[in-house]
Amino acid sequence: MSDEEKKVTIETGDAGKGSTEIAEGANTEELEERALSVFSSDRNEDITALIFCLITTFLVLLFTKWMV
């Protein structure tokens, strides 16, 4: 088995659902950057959803005030 074919098992915890295997010679910095970019995009989606919820809530309160 060559160095490129060797696998390393990494425990990912509850968030990663257990463990995963990567090549021993893998570029771990690239893997870390990819993981962090996923978290930042999730954060942006959460902020966008929060803003839409706040706008919708404001509009509902505004129109129900006018209806009374």
C-alpha positions, 0 to 999 in steps of 0.5 A: 500500500503506497503512501497515497493510498493510506487512509486516516480515520478522523472522529467528527463527533455528533455533528459529523455523525461519527467518523470519516476517512481521508487520505494520509497525504490530503491537504488538511488546510484545504479541507478546513477551508471547505468546511468553514465555507459551508458554515459561513454560507449556512450563517448567511442563509440563517440571517436572510431567513431571520430578516424575511421573518422580521419583515413578514411579522412587521407587515402582518402587525401593520395590516392587522392594526389597520384592519381593526 
